[in-house]
Amino acid sequence: MYNSFQNKECNRTNTRRISFYNLLNSIFCVVIIVSNIISKKMVNLPYFQSLAIPAGLITYPLTFFISDFVTEVYGSRKAKEMVYHAFGMSILAYLIIKTALVLPSLDSENQLYFEASLGLNSMIIMASLTAYIFSQTIDIQLYALIKKWTGENYLWLRNNVSTLIAQLIDTIIVNVIYLKLGIGMELTQVFAIILFSYMYKCILSIAFTPLFYLLLSIFKRYTYQYK
């Protein structure tokens, strides 16, 4: 009878772990896809009127938070699975939007509005996805490596070190490919945007650290155990 109770508890725990992973996977995919779509809008931030950043930059750093969390509680294999899943979904979303753009429209004005709102720049998408796959893979590998060295201690260290290094790589790749190679922007301007974007990501990553601990605590309560 005791063994039967243990088996039920184990099955309940595994079900909760799977459900939580599926939820994180879904959120991760949505953030990746939507960040690419809303990046078409350039946003002026308070006190930095001379610099504009893509709207997607506001939401995209959340993906590193999620991939680090998945690496922490599910392991690097499941985190990479999530990254590849989102990569495939991003390409699928891009193809669906491109197909909708070339379909016959009710009238020319309607087509212009649709293109203005959802017309995606192929160079931006290529730059974004290239930076994404490299940086996310590096982030997961670094996180797993630091955890191997530190064990269950120094959660804040592996979370921030892996993210800050990976986001530097991401920022350089996406801006060099799109701004320099894509539209021919001067290197000085590209460097300024890289520096500002990376500083923003660093501040956000550090600010997310208490939230990381909170989410881990909720996860433990929800599933009773984690690996």
C-alpha positions in Angstrom: 0.0 0.0 0.0 2.9 2.4 0.9 4.6 1.5 -2.4 1.3 2.2 -4.3 1.1 5.7 -2.6 4.8 6.4 -3.5 4.1 5.4 -7.1 1.1 7.8 -7.3 3.1 10.6 -5.8 5.9 10.0 -8.2 3.5 9.9 -11.2 1.9 13.1 -9.9 5.3 14.8 -9.6 6.4 13.7 -13.1 3.1 14.9 -14.6 3.6 18.3 -12.9 7.2 18.5 -14.1 6.2 17.8 -17.7 3.3 20.3 -17.5 5.6 23.0 -16.2 8.1 22.3 -18.9 5.5 22.4 -21.6 4.3 25.8 -20.2 7.8 27.2 -20.3 8.4 25.8 -23.8 5.2 27.5 -25.0 6.1 30.9 -23.4 9.6 30.6 -24.8 8.3 30.1 -28.3 5.8 32.9 -28.1 8.4 35.4 -26.8 10.9 34.4 -29.6 8.3 34.7 -32.4 6.6 37.8 -31.2 10.0 39.5 -30.4 11.0 39.1 -34.1 7.6 40.5 -35.3 7.6 43.6 -33.0 11.2 44.4 -33.7 10.0 46.2 -36.8 9.0 49.0 -34.4 11.8 51.2 -33.2 11.4 52.6 -29.7 12.9 55.8 -28.2 13.7 55.4 -24.5 13.4 58.2 -22.0 16.7 60.2 -21.6 18.1 58.5 -24.7 16.2 60.2 -27.5 19.1 60.0 -29.9 19.1 56.2 -29.7 16.3 53.9 -30.9 16.0 50.2 -30.2 13.8 47.5 -31.7 10.7 46.8 -29.5 11.7 43.2 -29.5 14.8 44.0 -27.5 12.5 44.7 -24.5 11.1 41.2 -24.5 13.9 39.1 -26.0 16.2 38.9 -22.8 13.4 37.0 -21.1 14.3 34.0 -23.3 17.7 33.7 -21.6 16.0 33.7 -18.3 13.8 30.8 -19.3 16.5 28.8 -21.0 18.7 29.1 -17.9 15.8 28.0 -15.7 15.1 25.0 -17.8 18.8 24.1 -17.8 18.8 24.4 -14.0 15.8 22.1 -13.3 15.5 19.9 -16.4 19.1 19.7 -17.7 20.9 21.0 -20.8 19.3 18.4 -23.2 15.8 19.6 -22.5 16.9 23.3 -22.7 18.4 22.7 -26.2 15.3 20.8 -27.2 13.3 23.9 -26.3 15.7 26.2 -28.2 15.5 24.1 -31.4 11.7 23.9 -31.1 11.4 27.7 -30.9 13.9 28.0 -33.9 11.6 25.7 -36.0 8.5 27.5 -34.9 10.1 30.9 -35.8 10.8 29.7 -39.3 7.3 28.3 -39.6 5.8 31.6 -38.5 8.0 33.5 -40.9 6.9 31.3 -43.8 3.2 31.6 -42.9 3.4 35.5 -42.8 5.3 35.5 -46.1 2.7 33.3 -47.6 -0.1 35.6 -46.4 1.8 38.6 -47.9 1.8 37.2 -51.4 -1.8 36.0 -51.4 -4.3 38.2 -53.4 -5.7 41.0 -51.3 -9.2 42.4 -51.3 -7.8 45.8 -52.4 -4.5 47.5 -52.7 -5.0 49.7 -49.6 -5.6 46.7 -47.5 -2.4 45.1 -48.9 -0.4 48.2 -48.0 -1.7 48.2 -44.5 -1.0 44.5 -44.1 2.6 44.9 -45.4 3.2 47.9 -43.2 2.1 46.0 -40.1 3.5 42.5 -40.8 6.0 42.8 -43.6 9.2 41.2 -42.2 12.6 42.1 -43.3 14.4 38.9 -44.3 17.8 40.3 -43.3 16.5 41.1 -39.8 15.1 37.6 -39.4 18.3 36.0 -40.7 20.4 38.1 -38.3 18.1 37.5 -35.4 17.8 33.7 -35.8 21.6 33.3 -36.4 22.4 35.2 -33.2 19.7 33.4 -31.4 20.8 29.8 -32.2 24.5 30.6 -31.4 23.9 32.6 -28.2 21.3 30.3 -26.7 23.4 27.2 -27.3 26.4 28.9 -25.7 24.3 30.1 -22.8 23.0 26.6 -22.1 26.4 24.9 -22.4 28.1 27.5 -20.1 25.3 27.3 -17.5 25.6 23.5 -17.4 29.4 23.7 -17.2 29.3 26.2 -14.3 26.7 24.1 -12.5 29.0 21.1 -12.9 31.7 23.0 -11.2 29.6 24.6 -8.4 27.0 21.9 -7.8 23.8 23.3 -6.3 25.6 26.4 -4.9 26.1 29.8 -6.6 22.9 29.9 -8.6 23.3 33.6 -9.1 26.8 33.1 -10.5 25.9 30.6 -13.2 22.7 32.4 -14.1 24.4 35.8 -14.7 27.8 34.7 -16.1 26.3 32.4 -18.7 23.7 35.0 -19.7 26.0 38.0 -19.8 28.5 36.1 -22.1 25.8 34.7 -24.3 24.0 38.0 -24.7 27.2 39.7 -25.6 27.6 37.2 -28.5 24.0 37.6 -29.4 24.2 41.4 -29.5 27.4 41.5 -31.6 26.1 39.0 -34.2 22.6 40.4 -34.7 23.8 44.0 -35.0 26.9 43.3 -37.2 24.9 41.2 -39.6 21.9 43.5 -39.9 23.3 47.0 -39.3 26.7 46.7 -40.9 26.3 44.0 -43.5 22.6 44.5 -44.2 22.1 48.2 -44.3 25.7 49.5 -44.4 25.7 51.5 -41.2 29.0 53.0 -40.0 30.9 50.9 -37.5 30.9 53.7 -34.9 27.1 53.8 -35.0 26.9 50.0 -34.9 29.3 50.0 -31.9 27.2 52.6 -30.0 24.0 50.5 -30.6 25.8 47.3 -29.5 27.1 49.0 -26.3 23.8 50.5 -25.4 21.9 47.2 -26.1 24.3 45.1 -24.2 24.2 47.4 -21.1 20.4 47.3 -21.2 20.5 43.5 -21.3 23.1 43.3 -18.5 20.9 45.5 -16.2 17.9 43.4 -17.0 19.7 40.1 -16.5 20.9 41.2 -13.0 17.5 42.5 -12.1 15.9 39.2 -13.0 18.1 37.3 -10.5 15.7 37.5 -7.5 12.9 36.5 -9.9 15.0 33.4 -10.8 15.2 32.4 -7.1 11.4 33.0 -6.7 10.5 30.9 -9.7 12.8 28.1 -8.5 11.1 28.2 -5.1 7.6 28.0 -6.7 8.8 25.2 -8.9 10.0 23.2 -5.9 6.7 23.7 -4.1 4.8 22.8 -7.3 6.7 19.6 -8.1 8.1 18.7 -4.6 11.5 17.8 -6.2 13.8 18.7 -9.0 16.9 17.3 -10.6 
